[in-house]
Amino acid sequence: MPRYSENAFALFLGCTIPLRFPFIESASRKAIKAFDFETKDLPFGCCPDPLGVQSFDKETWAALAAHNLCLAEEEDLDILTLCNGCFETLSVANAELQHNDKIRIRVNKILGEVGKEFKGKINVRHIIQEFHDLRTLIPDLIARPLANCKFAVHYGCHFLRPAEILQTDHSEHPVILDELVQVLQGNSIPYLKKGLCCGAGVYGTDFPTSTKIIQEKLAEVGKTRADAIIVICPTCFRQYESGQILIKRNHGETYGDNGREIPVIHYAELLAFALGFNMSEEFNQHRIKLSFNEKLLEGGMGTI
């Protein structure tokens, strides 16, 4: 396999993916292999959560994030994340510690107790940014074109905002994920409330409101008859997959064709599938089975 990228990264898995969605990690590692950029596993801790921990104690939040950043700095590696929340926390903490002398001094005092010092030498990247940078290489690698399939993409809040720090895409009208679906020959379809939050931010404090947000979003996706929802964050994945199951159980509502739920797929899974990897182990771990595979079978693309 030729080397398409000279980049090397420290792979940051976060907490949610290893504990709840290991198939996202597996799919990401498969997709990474296709481009042959290097990743290294380090003994990272929790990112920590960009909302909960920061809301209670910003200094603790910054110190925990800084410890992770220090581990990557010691290896002289940028961090590559698979999760929007991890991406926001590490990016924002990195920027604030670089530009806020007061908090950097306090955090480095804490880090000094374990022999660490934040120096601000590395950057944080989301895996979707890396795939987007490499998108011109993807067409030649596709083994399973997705031309028969319609996908509703969901970006998630923490990938886009705060825009002045993250600078991933336009915060109100993003296109990165749409383009990454289209480069697989899939159809990224427009729908109302595309930018609506998944509702995870209030899940633990106001579950009815969180459910209502999911219902509003899914109702619009359902109108498009999308074959799947494409996400780039494990928390968004949980909201739309487990949320649909709970809504069906508690309210009797479904949003897919023929009374079925709409499958939810992390983009790394979709990419690995289109590149020809056997994804049966990953897809079989989904609670909502993948109806879009039926269209692929009709098109002669083979099984998962």
C-alpha positions in Angstrom: 0.0 0.0 0.0 1.5 3.4 -1.0 1.9 6.0 1.6 -0.6 8.7 0.9 0.1 10.8 4.0 3.2 11.5 6.0 1.1 12.4 9.0 1.3 10.6 12.3 -1.1 11.1 15.2 -1.8 10.1 18.8 -5.2 8.4 18.5 -7.6 9.6 21.1 -10.5 7.2 21.6 -12.2 8.9 24.5 -14.4 7.0 27.0 -17.7 6.4 25.1 -16.3 4.6 22.1 -14.3 1.9 23.9 -16.9 1.4 26.6 -20.1 1.5 24.5 -19.3 1.5 20.8 -16.1 -0.4 20.1 -17.2 -1.0 16.5 -16.6 2.8 15.8 -13.0 2.3 16.9 -12.7 -0.9 14.8 -14.1 0.9 11.7 -11.9 3.9 12.2 -8.7 1.8 12.4 -9.8 -0.1 9.3 -10.4 3.2 7.4 -7.1 4.6 8.6 -5.3 1.6 7.1 -6.5 2.5 3.7 -4.5 5.7 3.8 -1.6 4.4 5.7 -1.1 7.3 8.0 0.3 6.3 11.4 -1.4 6.4 14.7 0.0 5.6 18.2 -2.0 4.6 21.3 -1.1 6.5 24.4 -2.4 6.1 28.0 -4.9 8.9 27.7 -7.6 9.6 30.3 -11.0 11.2 30.0 -11.0 14.3 27.8 -13.0 15.4 30.0 -16.6 16.1 29.0 -16.9 19.6 27.5 -20.2 20.5 29.3 -20.5 18.6 32.6 -17.0 18.9 34.1 -16.3 22.4 32.8 -19.6 23.6 34.3 -18.6 22.5 37.8 -14.9 23.2 37.9 -13.1 24.7 34.9 -9.6 24.3 36.5 -10.1 20.6 37.0 -11.5 20.4 33.4 -8.4 22.2 32.1 -5.9 20.2 34.1 -7.4 16.8 32.9 -7.4 18.0 29.3 -3.8 19.3 29.7 -2.6 16.0 31.0 -3.8 14.4 27.8 -2.2 17.1 25.7 1.1 16.6 27.6 1.2 12.9 26.7 1.0 13.8 23.0 3.5 16.6 23.4 6.0 14.2 24.8 5.7 12.1 21.7 5.7 15.1 19.4 2.4 14.0 17.9 -0.8 15.8 17.1 -3.9 14.3 18.6 -6.5 12.6 16.3 -10.0 12.3 17.9 -13.0 10.2 16.9 -15.5 12.0 19.1 -16.9 15.6 18.9 -16.9 16.1 22.6 -13.3 15.0 23.0 -12.4 17.2 20.0 -14.0 20.3 21.4 -12.5 19.8 24.9 -9.0 19.2 23.8 -9.0 21.9 21.2 -10.5 24.6 23.4 -8.3 23.7 26.4 -5.3 23.7 24.1 -6.1 27.2 22.8 -7.0 28.6 26.2 -3.8 27.2 27.9 -1.7 28.7 25.1 -3.2 32.2 25.4 -4.3 32.5 29.0 -1.2 32.9 31.2 -3.2 32.8 34.4 -4.8 29.4 33.9 -1.7 27.9 32.3 0.3 28.8 35.4 -2.3 27.2 37.7 -2.7 24.1 35.6 1.1 23.6 35.2 1.3 23.7 39.0 -1.1 20.9 39.2 0.6 19.0 36.4 3.9 19.4 38.2 2.8 17.1 40.9 2.9 14.2 38.3 6.0 15.4 36.5 4.1 17.1 33.5 4.2 20.5 32.0 1.9 21.9 29.3 4.0 23.6 26.6 1.4 24.1 23.8 3.4 22.3 21.1 0.7 20.2 19.3 -2.6 20.5 17.6 -5.9 18.6 17.9 -7.6 17.2 14.8 -11.0 15.4 14.3 -10.7 12.3 12.1 -13.3 13.8 9.8 -10.9 16.7 9.1 -8.2 14.2 8.1 -10.5 12.2 5.8 -11.7 15.4 4.2 -8.1 16.5 3.6 -7.5 13.1 1.9 -10.8 13.1 0.0 -9.3 13.4 -3.5 -7.7 9.9 -2.9 -10.9 8.2 -2.0 -12.5 7.7 -5.4 -9.7 5.5 -6.6 -10.0 3.3 -3.5 -13.8 2.7 -3.6 -14.8 -0.9 -3.8 -18.5 -0.5 -3.0 -20.0 2.7 -4.5 -23.0 3.9 -2.5 -24.8 5.5 -5.5 -28.1 3.8 -4.7 -28.2 5.2 -1.1 -29.6 8.4 0.5 -28.0 9.6 3.7 -29.0 12.3 6.2 -25.9 13.7 7.7 -25.7 15.1 11.3 -22.6 17.2 12.2 -23.2 17.7 16.0 -22.6 20.9 17.9 -19.1 20.2 19.3 -17.6 19.6 15.9 -18.5 23.1 14.8 -18.6 25.4 17.8 -17.0 27.5 19.2 -16.2 28.3 15.6 -13.5 30.9 16.3 -11.4 28.1 18.0 -12.3 24.9 16.2 -12.4 26.4 12.6 -13.6 23.1 11.1 -16.3 24.5 8.8 -19.0 27.1 8.6 -20.8 26.8 11.9 -24.2 27.3 10.5 -23.9 25.9 7.0 -21.2 23.2 7.1 -20.4 21.0 4.1 -17.5 18.8 5.1 -19.6 15.7 6.0 -21.9 16.2 2.9 -18.8 16.2 0.7 -17.4 13.1 2.4 -20.7 11.2 1.7 -20.7 12.4 -1.9 -17.1 11.3 -2.5 -18.4 7.7 -1.8 -21.0 8.3 -4.5 -23.7 8.4 -1.8 -26.5 11.0 -1.9 -26.3 13.5 1.0 -29.9 14.8 1.1 -31.1 18.1 2.5 -33.7 18.2 5.2 -35.3 20.7 7.6 -33.7 21.1 11.1 -30.4 19.7 9.8 -28.5 21.8 12.3 -30.6 20.9 15.3 -28.7 19.5 18.3 -29.1 15.8 19.1 -30.3 16.7 22.6 -27.6 15.0 24.5 -26.7 18.2 26.4 -30.0 18.0 28.5 -30.3 14.2 28.4 -29.3 13.8 32.1 -31.2 16.8 33.5 -34.3 17.0 31.3 -35.0 13.7 29.5 -38.4 14.7 28.1 -36.9 17.7 26.4 -34.0 15.6 25.1 -36.5 13.1 23.7 -38.5 15.9 22.1 -35.5 17.2 20.3 -34.7 13.7 18.9 -38.4 13.4 17.8 -38.3 16.7 15.9 -35.1 15.8 14.1 -36.1 12.3 13.2 -39.5 13.4 11.9 -37.7 15.6 9.3 -35.2 12.9 8.4 -38.1 10.4 8.1 -39.8 12.6 5.5 -36.8 12.2 3.2 -36.9 8.4 3.3 -33.2 8.4 4.1 -31.5 5.0 4.2 -29.4 6.0 7.3 -28.3 8.9 9.5 -24.6 9.6 9.3 -22.9 10.9 12.4 -19.3 11.7 13.5 -19.8 11.5 17.2 -20.6 8.5 19.5 -22.9 10.6 21.7 -24.9 11.6 18.7 -24.9 8.0 17.7 -26.4 7.0 21.1 -29.0 9.7 20.9 -30.4 8.7 17.5 -30.0 4.9 17.9 -31.1 4.3 21.5 -33.4 7.3 21.3 -35.4 5.7 18.4 -35.7 2.4 20.3 -37.0 4.2 23.4 -39.4 6.4 21.4 -40.8 3.3 19.7 -41.2 1.6 23.1 -42.7 4.6 24.9 -44.6 6.4 22.2 -45.1 3.8 19.4 -43.4 6.1 16.8 -41.0 5.0 14.1 -39.5 7.2 11.4 -38.1 4.8 8.7 -39.9 3.0 5.9 -42.4 0.2 6.7 -42.5 0.9 10.4 -38.8 0.5 10.9 -36.2 2.6 12.7 -33.7 4.6 10.7 -30.2 3.0 10.9 -27.4 5.2 12.4 -23.9 4.9 11.1 -20.6 6.6 12.1 -18.9 8.0 9.0 -15.8 5.9 9.7 -18.0 2.8 9.3 -19.5 4.0 6.1 -16.0 4.8 4.7 -14.5 1.5 5.7 -17.5 -0.3 4.1 -17.2 1.7 0.8 -13.5 1.0 0.7 -14.2 -2.8 0.7 -13.5 -3.9 4.3 -15.7 -6.6 5.7 -17.9 -4.8 8.2 -20.1 -7.6 9.3 -18.7 -7.6 12.9 -19.1 -3.9 13.3 -22.6 -3.6 11.7 -23.9 -6.6 13.7 -23.2 -4.7 16.9 -25.8 -2.0 15.9 -29.1 -2.2 17.7 -30.9 -0.9 14.6 -30.0 -3.1 11.6 -28.9 -1.6 8.4 -31.6 -1.5 5.8 -29.4 0.4 3.3 -27.6 -2.9 2.7 -30.6 -4.1 0.8 -30.1 -1.5 -1.8 -26.4 -2.4 -2.1 -27.4 -6.0 -2.7 -29.8 -4.9 -5.4 -26.9 -3.1 -7.0 -24.7 -6.1 -7.0 -22.3 -4.7 -4.3 -22.2 -7.8 -2.2 -22.8 -8.3 1.5 -21.4 -6.4 4.5 
